[in-house]
Amino acid sequence: MRKRKKNIRRTIITIMLLCFSLLIGVEIYFGYAEKYKDINLEQLNTKLYIQAADKASIGKLQVNWQYMAAIDGVRYKNNFSNVTDESLIELANMFLEENSTSIKLKNSKYKLVELDDVLKKLSFSKSQKEKVYHYIDNLKYTGTQKDNLNDNSKQEFIKGIYPQAADIYDKYGVLPSLTISQAILESGWGKSDLSVKAHNLYGIKADSSWKGNKIKMNTSEYYNKKIKDEFRVYGSNEESIKDYGEFLKNNKRYNKSGVFAATQYLEQAKAIEKAGYSTVENDKGEEIYAELLTEIIQEQNLQLLDYECEMNYFKNNQ
């Protein structure tokens, strides 16, 4: 009888331990699931974050909108309806501060603040920080549209140009977002006749200063109007990108229009349009070149490459 009671007691203890272990397991599972729950893309207004980041960046340096969205996803528990215009601008400004050091980027008075430093200012816990990084990973294929950046051929085109675009920025101050967006727009992602036959990614014409080979092609100069003109021929896309940087630098009108003084892509796109790089117009006769470039930059997150270049500058010169 005593032995039987002992067995019953042992069974009860075993069951209790199993139940306790199960409860702990369930708690860990749901804690993990909550911790790594994806960002709420359905409610996230990416354009709002892009606009807020750009508003803070104009005249300064480029703020990363994805960092902002990931932070708000955590602090508002994925409820983006709690976000206000004021909270967005306040958050964007946390990524910028006046630069009192001798390390200046293109004579800017500002420097970028690293993500971890912003999270520290916000007193985020370790689990909150981990969730921020998880949310950033969720956004890797999202620009102005959700999950629109998973076209491998387009991403490969961007990656192929980026190293040289970064060099152009270091040498001349033309932002990577502009170098890449102009190549996309002018060459149709490297598929236009001019880019295929002549490696001319930027539609640069063979003016009197050009001593190399030429090719005659049709071009759209105004709305619904095409003309034939001579364009520069290059031996490779790399030659085309290099000449693009030199073309802008050697033509005084680009300096005069403020291309090299601009520190943010919206300003630089307007300056390139003002200098007359393209005369493309809409059906109302309005110049739309800067608008077309801006759409590409925001859709493809090219401004984040500007951020990357600028941040790398500070890291490499500490």
C-alpha positions, 0 to 999 in steps of 0.5 A: 500500500505504501509502495502504491502511494509512493508511486502515485506521488511520483506520478503526480510530481512527474505530471506537475513537472511536465506541465510546468515544463510545457508552460515554460515552453509555451511562454518561450515560444510565444515570447520568441514569436512576439519578439520576431513578429514581422513589421506591420507592412499593411499599416506602414505608410512608407511614403510618409517615412520617406518624406519625413526622412527627406525633410530632415535631410535637406541641406544636411545629410541623408537620414535612413527612413527604414531605421525610422520605420523599424523604430516606430514599429517597436515603440508603437507595437506595430500600430502605426496609427499612433505616429504623428508628423511631429513624432516623425520629424523628431525621430528623423532629427535624432539621426543628425547632429551638428558636426563639431569635429574636424572630419567634415563631409563635403563641407557639411555642418552635420554628421550622421548618428549611428542607429545604435546610438539613437536606440540608446537615446531612446532607452531601448532594451536588448529585446527591443533593439533585436526587434528593430534589426529584425524589422529592418530586415523585413523592409529590405525589399520595400521602397515606395511600394511594398515588396517591390525590390525583389527583381533580381535583374534590376538589383544586379544592375544597381549593384553593378553600378554602385561601386563606381557611383560611390567613387564618383561621389568621393571624387566629384560629390555627385550622390550615388542615388543620382548616378544610378537613377540617371543610368536607370532612366537614360538607359532603361536599366541598361537595355536601350539601343544606345546603352547596348550598342555604345555602352552609353548609359547616360545619353551623353551626346558627342559634342565638339569636345568629344574626340572618341567614336560616335553613333547616330541615334533617335532621342526624345527631346520633348514630349512626344517628339523625337530627333536624331543626334550623335552620341558618345561611344564607350568601350564599357559601362565603366567608361561611361560612368567615369565619363559621366562624372567628368562630364558634369564636373567639366561643364560649368553650368552644373557647378553654377546650378548648384549640383556640387553644393547639394548634399541631398538627392532632391536638391541635386536632382533639381540642380541637374534639371536646372542645368539642362541635362535633359529637356524632357517635358510632359504634355503641358510643356513642364520640365519633369526630369527631376521628378522622374529621377526622384520617383526612381530613387524613392522606388528603388531606395537609392537614397539609402545608398547615399546614407551608406556612403555618408556613414562609411565616410565617418566610420572610415575617418574616425 
